[in-house]
């Protein structure tokens, strides 16, 4: 400690405070021959967006009907049946198959309505359908 008391004589208070982080209490870093102790602190901020919380909706109706399709527990489900059926989307590579299916269906419907024999045309369309389907 005698060596450190000699070095304390010329040290300022700010040097002593800075040196306390080095592990040598009371000995300034300049007297040890090291460079300055630079502590860079980056200012940061946290931004948060708050939204209004929903009040909890009690899932049970006031008077549950026991004759509801699916039972009384259907009220607990957040997934309700759709009011309208979703439209089917046909992709570009499926369009030739869909067109052939429509033609086959139309020819079969015409054969049933008129009573004529269209089996050769139906077979021709079905073979085209199989060729397009396989390739």
C-alpha positions, 0 to 999 in steps of 0.5 A: 500500500505504500507504493500506492500512497505515493501515486495518490498524491498527484492524482485527482479525484476523478482519476481515482473514481475512474480507476476503481473500475480497473480492479486496482482500487485507489491506483489511477490507470495513468500511473500503471502506464495504460491508456485511458479507460473509455466506456462507451455507452450507447443510448437506446430507447424502447418504443412500444405501441399499446393497444386498447385491450378487449374486454373479455366476452363471456362465451355463453349466451344468456339463454343457451338453446339445448336444441342447437345443432352441434350442442351447447358447447358450440358457443365456446368455439371461435370457429363458426361455419361459413355463411357462404361456401368458398369459391373454388380457384382453378390454377392455370395448369388445371384449366385444360383438365377442367375444360375436358371434364366440362365437355365430358359432362355436357356430352353425357348430359346431352346423351341423357336428355336426347336419348342418342348414343354419344359413347364414341365421343365420350370415349374420345374425350375421356382418352384425351383427358387421360392423356392430359392427366398423365402428361 
